[in-house]
Amino acid sequence: MISSRYLFIPLLAIIVISCKQKPASTADNSQAEDTTVNKVDTAVVDLPGDKPIPLAQLVVPGISLGQTTINESSENIYTRLGKPDAGDAAMGKSIAIWYANHDTTGYVTQMYFSRDMGNDETSRVKQVRVTSPVFKVTNKLHTGAPLKDAMALYHLKKVATFTDKGNSRSLYDDAKAGIGFEADDKNIITGITVHEPGKDVTTTYLPFFADLKPVK
């Protein structure tokens, strides 16, 4: 009995020491993970001290861009933004274009609308595209920012190429999130688009750019 008791005491000590060591290991791992996340996030994600983005300028993937919400009726949008500077319509689908200060050389807002023929005759916005840096995903992510900043936040895939006013552009999209970014040959963001999550953005981009070529 005495020998058994002496064997039990060291065993108990080992168990106690092991239990005390585990929280320290977990804390170290947690600290390492937090440090890794912070190194990635601080480059593109807003921090507590950053100025909040006004809702009228906020880009929310798959949901809204500025004051425009995906699947909002065209009637509501025209009431808010006024008559488009340009557009086209056919077979239940249409596009509308607004230029900043009505200047075709300035920033542009483009929208793609469609009707669910036979079910919902209301024309609803399915995609919104902007080129103005006023609209922001975060304070650090907007047109004019490096494409790598968007890559750090979204699972972007190059889906198409096209030209805009004679300049070559590449379109990168996160279909699941419902957001896409255009970039020039220097990988600077030139446009941001929000669309329905899970949809192929190239089908709704084609009406904007006739020379759009999907990347297989």
N, C-alpha and C positions, 0 to 999 in steps of 0.2 A: 504493500500500500504506500509506503514511504517513497519508494522509487517512482511509482506512478505519479505521485503528487509533484515530485521534482521535475519529472518530464513534462507535466501539464503546464507548469509555470512559465518555462521558456517559450512554449508553444503559444501561450496566451499573449506573451510580450510581443512576439513576432506579428500576431494578428493585429494588435493595437497599433504597432508602428506602421504596418501596411495601411491601415485605415487612415492614419493621420497623414500619410504621404500622398494619398489619392487626390484630396482637394487641391493641394499645391500644384500637382501635375495638371489638373483640370484648369486651374486658374492661369497657369502658364500658357496652356493651349489657347484658352479664351483670349488672353492678352495678345497672343501672336495673331489670332484670327482678326481681332479688332484692328490691330495695327495694319494688317494687310488690306482690310476693307477701307480704312481711312486713306491709305495711300492711293487707292483707286478712286474713291468717291470725291475727295476734296478737289480734284482737278475739274470735275464737271457737275457735281451735285451741290445744290445750295446748302449753306451752313446756317446755324441758328442766327448768326449776326448779319446775314445777307438780307437785303431789302426784298420784301415779298413782291412777286410779279402781279400786277393788276390782272383781274380776271379777264378783262377785255383784251389782254395781250398774251394770255397763257395758252400754251399748246398742250393738250391732253391726248395722248395717243389713243386712237380708236374711238374717241368721244367728241372732242371739240377742238376748234382752232379759233382763238379769240372768242367773239360772241356767237359764232356759228357752231351749231351742234349737228353732228352727223344724223341724218334722217329728219332734220328740220324741214318744214315745208318751204318751197321757193317763195310763196306769198309772204311769209314772215320775213324772209331774208331781204326781199326786194323792198318791203316796207321800211326795214331798218337801214339798208345800205343805199337805197335809191336805185334808179334805173342803171343797168350795166352799160359800160362804154362800148361793149361788143359782145357778140354771142352767136349761137347757132342752135338749131333744134331740128330733130327728125325722129320719127318712129318712137315717140314717148321718151326720148332722151334729149338733153340739152346741155349746153355749157354757157356760162356767163362770166364776163371778164370786167373787172374794175381796175382802172389805173389810178395811181396816186396823183391827185390834182388833175385828173383827166389827161395826163401826159403819157403817151404811149412809150416814151423812153424811160419812164420812172418805174417804181415798184409796182408789182401786179398782184392781184388776188384773183384766182380762177376757181370756179366751182363746177362740178359735174352733177347733173340732176337726172333722175329717172323715175318713171312711173311703173308700178306693178300692174300692168294692163290686165283688166278683168277682176282685180282684187282691190287695189288701192289706186284710184285715179289721181291722187295727190302727187304732184311733182316734189320729190324729196332729194336733198343733197346727199350724195354718196362719197364725195371727195372734195377737199378744200386744199388749194395750193397757194402759198405765199412766197414772196421773195424779200419782203421787208424784214430787217433785223429787229423791228419793234416786237414781233411775235417770238416768244421764247419758250423753250421746254424747261430750261433752268436759266438763271441769270448768266450762265456761261455757255449755254447751248442755243444758238440762233444762226441765222445766215451770216456769213463772214467768219464763223468759227471753223477750226480744223475738223475735217470729217472724222478724224480719230477720236474726237470727243464724243461723237454720236456712237461710234463703234464700241466705246467703253460702256455705254448704257444699254444698247440694243443689239439683238442678233441680226445684224444687217447683211443682206446678200445682194450682190450686184445683179439687177434684174433687167436693165435696159440701157441703151445709149440713145442720144438724140442731140439735135442742135437747137440752141435758143438764140435768136438774133445773130446767127452765124458763128456762135461759140459752141464748142463741143461740151457735152454734159453726160455724166453717168448717173444713173438712178439706182439707189440702194434702198432696200425695203425690208422691214420686219413685218411680214404679213400677219403673224399672230398678234402682235401688239397694235397694228393698224397705223404705222407711221413710216414715212419714207423721207430720204434726204437726197437732194441733188448735189453733185460736186463738179467743180471744174477740173482742168488737167493738173492743177496744183493741189488737188484734194481739199479745197476750201468749199464749205457749204454755200450753195447759191440759191437753194430753194428747200422748203419744207412742206410736206403734204401729210394730211391726216385722212384716213379712209376707214371703211368698215373692217373690223378685225377678221382675219381669215380669208380675205378677198385678194384676188390677183390684181395688183395695182396697175399693171400694164394695160389692162382692158379699159380702165377709166382714164389713163394718161394719154392714150392714143388720140382722142379727140383734141387734146391740147397741142400735140406735136405730131404732125402727119408723118415725119420721118423717123419716128420712134422705132427702134429695133430691139425686140426682146432678146435677152442673153439666155441661151439654152444651157 
